[in-house]
Amino acid sequence: MRAFVTRCLTSVAVVGTLVAALAPGAQAAPAAQAAPPHSVSVAAADNPCGPGYGESDRAEIRDGSNSLFGTVVLYWNGTYQSNCTVTYKSAAYGVVTRTNAYVCRQSDGKCSINDGGFRYEADTDPLKAPGCVRWGGLVTGIDGRVLAVNKPWGHC
């Protein structure tokens, strides 16, 4: 009888663990994640903005102890006279945290913004901006710290 009770309790424990793991809202154990790139190096043809966009500028997002949280890259397409911005995460890489990228044109203040929960990067839609632009982005770390870079009007 004791062996039967032990088998039943073991079965109940296993089933309980499976139910808890499959329940709605249950958090799965994080999978092994690839390390983020130490420096962002994206071929112009492979960047999220699309073909024809080349890197125009970049800014690193760092905390007070100089830890890299991310890199914001401004891309330019001379054919379409448009900009696109991408924030590449380094902190919380592979984990969904609030991340954003934006680019705004000075002539009328119109902006292209992408703000939400992302694992690796946030990128804007292209924005026709033959004049000056303001751009930047932010990354939220696993610890909840939000760090950002905001560049002044330039690239006129």
C-alpha positions in Angstrom: 0.0 0.0 0.0 2.8 2.4 0.9 4.4 1.9 -2.7 1.0 2.7 -4.3 0.6 5.9 -2.2 4.2 7.0 -3.1 3.5 6.4 -6.8 0.3 8.4 -6.6 1.9 11.3 -4.8 4.7 11.4 -7.4 2.3 11.4 -10.2 0.2 14.2 -8.7 3.4 16.3 -8.2 4.5 15.7 -11.9 1.0 16.6 -13.2 0.8 19.6 -10.9 4.2 20.9 -12.3 3.0 20.4 -15.9 -0.3 22.1 -15.3 1.5 25.1 -13.6 3.9 25.3 -16.6 1.1 25.2 -19.2 -1.3 27.5 -17.4 -2.2 30.8 -19.1 0.2 33.5 -18.0 2.8 31.0 -16.8 6.4 32.1 -17.3 8.6 29.6 -19.1 12.2 29.3 -18.1 14.3 31.6 -20.3 16.0 29.8 -23.1 19.7 30.1 -23.7 20.2 33.4 -25.5 22.8 34.4 -28.0 25.0 37.2 -26.8 24.3 40.6 -28.3 26.9 41.9 -30.7 29.6 43.9 -28.9 29.4 46.5 -31.7 26.6 47.0 -34.1 27.7 46.2 -37.7 24.9 45.9 -40.1 25.3 45.7 -43.8 23.3 48.4 -45.6 21.3 45.8 -47.5 20.5 43.9 -44.2 19.3 46.7 -42.0 15.6 46.9 -41.0 15.1 50.0 -43.0 15.4 48.2 -46.3 17.8 48.3 -49.3 19.3 51.6 -50.2 19.6 52.9 -46.6 23.2 53.5 -45.4 24.3 54.4 -41.9 24.4 58.2 -41.4 25.1 58.4 -37.7 25.0 56.4 -34.4 24.9 57.0 -30.7 25.5 54.5 -27.9 23.1 54.3 -24.9 25.2 53.8 -21.7 24.5 53.9 -18.0 26.5 55.8 -15.3 29.0 52.9 -15.0 29.5 52.9 -18.8 27.6 49.7 -19.4 26.2 49.5 -22.9 22.4 49.3 -23.0 22.1 49.7 -26.8 23.0 51.6 -29.9 20.8 53.9 -31.9 21.6 54.1 -35.6 20.3 56.8 -38.0 20.0 55.5 -41.6 19.7 57.7 -44.8 18.4 56.9 -48.3 19.5 59.6 -50.7 17.3 58.3 -53.5 14.1 58.8 -51.4 15.4 61.6 -49.3 14.3 59.7 -46.2 15.6 58.6 -42.8 15.0 55.6 -40.6 16.2 55.0 -37.1 16.9 51.6 -35.4 17.7 51.0 -31.7 19.7 47.8 -31.3 19.5 46.4 -27.7 22.5 45.2 -25.8 21.0 45.1 -22.3 18.1 42.7 -21.9 19.0 41.2 -25.3 16.5 38.6 -26.2 14.1 39.6 -23.4 11.0 41.6 -24.2 11.4 45.1 -22.7 10.2 48.5 -23.7 12.5 49.8 -26.5 11.9 52.6 -28.9 13.3 54.5 -31.9 12.3 57.7 -33.4 13.1 60.2 -36.1 11.4 63.6 -36.6 11.8 66.2 -39.4 12.2 69.8 -38.4 10.2 71.3 -41.3 6.8 70.3 -39.8 7.6 68.3 -36.7 6.3 65.1 -38.1 7.8 62.0 -36.5 8.1 58.3 -37.2 8.1 56.4 -33.8 8.2 52.8 -32.9 7.7 52.2 -29.1 6.9 48.9 -27.6 8.1 45.6 -26.2 10.9 44.2 -28.3 13.5 41.4 -27.9 16.3 42.7 -30.1 15.6 46.0 -31.8 13.0 48.7 -32.5 13.0 50.4 -35.9 11.0 53.2 -37.4 9.2 53.4 -40.7 11.1 55.6 -43.2 10.4 59.3 -42.9 10.8 61.6 -45.9 13.1 64.3 -44.4 15.3 66.2 -46.9 16.0 68.8 -44.2 17.1 68.6 -40.5 16.1 65.7 -38.3 16.1 64.9 -34.6 16.5 61.2 -33.6 17.1 58.9 -30.8 15.8 55.9 -28.9 15.6 54.1 -25.5 16.2 50.7 -24.0 14.8 49.3 -20.8 17.1 46.9 -18.9 15.9 43.8 -17.1 16.2 45.8 -13.8 13.6 48.3 -15.1 16.1 51.1 -15.7 15.2 53.2 -18.8 18.1 54.8 -20.6 17.8 56.9 -23.7 19.7 59.0 -26.2 18.1 62.0 -27.9 20.1 63.8 -30.6 19.5 67.5 -31.4 18.4 68.8 -34.8 21.1 68.1 -37.4 21.9 66.3 -40.6 20.5 69.3 -42.5 
